[in-house]
C-alpha cells in the first residue's frame, strides 16, 4: 500500500478516461489524475508519485514534488487563516492545515514559518510549529524550498502562456506592469521574472523587445 505523505515509486496498474490508478501489484491502486500522467507512460510502467488526500478526503496521487514530506521540517508560506487554523502551501493543489493548537503564535496570510509535517489522528496530513519536539526530523533548507518554488512557478507560467494566451503575450518581463502580471499569471513581478529567466534558459520561450513567445517543437 502506498504511504500517505511520501514520494514513492510504484507502477501504473490500469487506465481510465480520467486518469490512471497507481500502486503495487495486486492492489486496487490510487488515482493519478489524467493531467498528472507523464506523456508516454502506460500500464506496467514505473512512476514516482506523492500521496495526499483531496478535498473529499480520498487518497490521491500526484507527480508534482511537494516542498515537504511527512517527517520533514521546512519554512513554508501561510496561504490563508480561518477559525480552524492556518493553511500552509506545500506546493500542491491542496494546502495543509496547521491547527490553532499547533501554533506557537498567531499567524497571518503570507507569513513564512517553520513547520513539521505529520499524519494526525484522523489520518490526514497536518502541520505543527512545535518543530523542536521532532529531533529526528529531516530539515529541508530554504534554498531547496525556493528552488522548488521557482520550478513550479515556471511550470505555471508556461501552462498559462499556452492555454490562456495561445503562446504569446505582448510584453516582456522588463516592460510589464506588476499589476498586469498579477492579473494574468497570479504571481508577483519578481516571481514572474525568475520564471521567465528559467524558461528562457531551458529554451521553452523566446523574447523580443516587445513580447514573449512559447517555443513549440516546430519552431525549434
C-alpha positions in Angstrom: 0.0 0.0 0.0 1.3 3.4 -0.9 2.2 5.6 2.1 0.3 8.9 2.8 2.6 12.0 2.7 5.5 10.3 1.0 7.0 10.2 -2.5 7.4 6.7 -3.7 8.0 4.5 -6.7 5.1 2.3 -8.0 3.5 1.1 -11.2 0.6 2.1 -13.3 -2.0 -0.6 -12.7 -4.8 0.4 -15.0 -6.1 3.2 -17.1 -9.3 5.2 -17.2 -10.5 8.2 -19.2 -10.0 10.5 -16.2 -6.5 9.1 -15.2 -4.6 6.0 -14.1 -4.5 4.0 -10.9 -1.1 3.5 -9.4 0.3 1.2 -6.7 1.9 -2.1 -6.2 0.9 -5.4 -8.0 -2.3 -6.9 -6.5 -3.6 -3.6 -5.1 -6.6 -1.5 -6.1 -4.4 1.5 -6.6 -4.8 5.2 -6.1 -6.0 7.6 -8.7 -3.4 9.8 -10.5 -5.5 12.4 -12.5 -5.0 12.4 -16.2 -3.3 15.9 -16.2 -0.6 14.4 -13.9 0.2 11.4 -16.1 3.6 11.8 -17.8 3.4 11.5 -21.6 4.2 8.1 -22.9 3.5 6.3 -19.6 1.1 3.4 -19.6 0.1 0.2 -17.7 3.1 -1.6 -16.3 5.4 1.4 -16.4 7.1 2.6 -13.2 6.3 6.1 -11.9 7.2 8.2 -8.9 4.2 9.8 -7.0 3.4 11.7 -3.8 0.3 10.6 -2.0 -2.1 13.0 -0.2 -5.8 13.5 0.3 -8.2 15.5 -1.8 -11.0 17.9 -0.7 -13.3 14.9 -0.3 -10.7 13.1 2.0 -9.8 10.5 -0.7 -6.3 9.3 -1.3 -4.9 10.8 -4.5 -1.5 10.7 -6.2 0.4 13.5 -7.9 3.6 13.6 -9.9 4.3 17.1 -8.5 7.0 17.2 -5.9 5.9 18.9 -2.6 8.1 21.3 -0.7 7.9 19.0 2.4 7.0 15.4 3.2 5.9 13.6 6.4 8.7 13.6 8.9 10.4 16.8 7.5 10.7 20.4 8.7 10.7 23.4 6.3 9.8 27.1 6.3 6.6 27.5 4.4 4.1 30.3 3.4 0.7 30.7 5.0 -1.9 30.7 2.3 -4.9 31.6 4.5 -6.1 31.7 8.1 -9.6 30.9 9.4 -11.3 29.8 12.6 -9.8 26.2 12.4 -6.2 27.2 11.7 -3.8 28.2 9.1 -3.4 26.6 5.7 0.2 26.0 4.6 1.4 26.0 0.9 3.3 22.8 0.4 3.5 23.2 -3.4 0.4 21.0 -4.3 -3.1 21.7 -5.4 -4.3 21.4 -1.8 -2.9 23.3 1.2 -2.2 21.5 4.5 -3.9 22.6 7.8 -1.9 23.9 10.7 -4.5 23.8 13.6 -4.6 26.7 16.1 -3.5 24.3 18.8 -0.3 23.6 16.9 0.6 27.3 16.5 3.2 28.9 18.7 1.8 32.3 18.0 -0.9 33.9 15.8 -0.4 33.7 12.1 -1.4 35.9 9.2 -1.7 35.3 5.4 1.7 35.3 3.6 3.8 34.9 6.7 6.5 32.2 6.4 7.0 29.9 9.4 8.9 26.7 10.1 6.6 23.7 10.4 6.8 19.9 10.7 4.6 17.7 8.6 2.9 14.7 10.2 -0.2 12.4 10.0 -2.8 13.3 12.6 -5.2 11.0 14.5 -7.8 11.4 11.7 -5.3 10.0 9.1 -4.9 13.4 7.5 -1.7 15.4 6.7 -1.2 18.2 9.2 1.4 20.7 10.2 2.8 21.9 13.6 5.0 24.8 14.6 6.4 22.7 17.5 9.3 21.5 15.5 11.9 21.2 18.3 10.0 18.2 19.7 10.9 16.4 16.4 14.6 15.7 16.9 14.6 13.0 14.2 13.1 15.2 11.6 14.8 15.9 8.3 15.3 19.7 7.8 14.7 21.0 4.2 16.8 24.0 3.5 15.3 27.3 2.4 17.3 27.1 -0.8 15.7 23.7 -1.6 12.2 25.1 -1.0 12.9 28.2 -3.1 14.3 26.1 -6.0 11.2 24.0 -5.9 9.0 27.2 -5.9 10.8 28.6 -8.9 10.3 25.3 -10.8 6.6 25.2 -10.0 6.2 28.9 -10.9 7.9 28.2 -14.3 5.6 25.3 -15.0 2.6 27.6 -14.1 3.7 30.4 -16.3 4.4 28.1 -19.2 0.9 26.4 -18.9 -0.9 29.7 -18.7 1.1 31.2 -21.6 0.0 28.3 -23.7 -3.6 27.7 -22.5 -4.8 31.3 -21.8 -2.7 33.3 -24.3 -2.1 30.9 -27.2 1.6 31.0 -26.6 2.1 34.8 -26.9 1.9 37.8 -24.6 2.5 41.4 -25.8 5.0 42.4 -23.1 8.2 41.1 -21.6 9.4 40.6 -18.0 11.1 44.0 -18.3 8.3 46.0 -19.7 5.2 44.6 -17.9 3.4 46.3 -15.1 3.3 44.4 -11.8 -0.5 44.6 -11.6 -0.8 43.1 -15.2 1.4 40.2 -14.2 -0.7 39.5 -11.1 -3.9 39.7 -13.2 -2.6 37.5 -16.0 -0.5 34.9 -14.1 -1.4 35.3 -10.4 2.2 35.9 -9.3 4.4 38.8 -8.3 6.6 40.5 -11.0 9.7 39.3 -9.2 8.5 35.7 -9.3 7.5 36.2 -13.0 10.9 37.4 -13.9 12.6 34.4 -12.2 10.2 32.0 -14.0 10.8 33.7 -17.4 14.5 33.5 -16.9 14.3 29.8 -16.2 12.0 29.1 -19.2 14.4 31.1 -21.4 17.4 29.1 -20.2 15.5 25.9 -20.9 14.7 27.1 -24.4 11.0 26.9 -23.8 10.3 30.6 -24.7 11.8 33.3 -26.8 11.7 37.0 -26.0 11.7 40.0 -28.4 11.8 43.7 -27.5 8.0 43.8 -27.0 6.7 40.2 -26.5 7.3 36.7 -25.1 6.6 33.6 -27.3 6.3 30.0 -26.3 8.6 27.8 -28.4 6.9 24.8 -29.9 8.6 21.8 -31.4 8.0 23.1 -35.0 9.8 26.3 -34.0 13.0 24.7 -32.8 
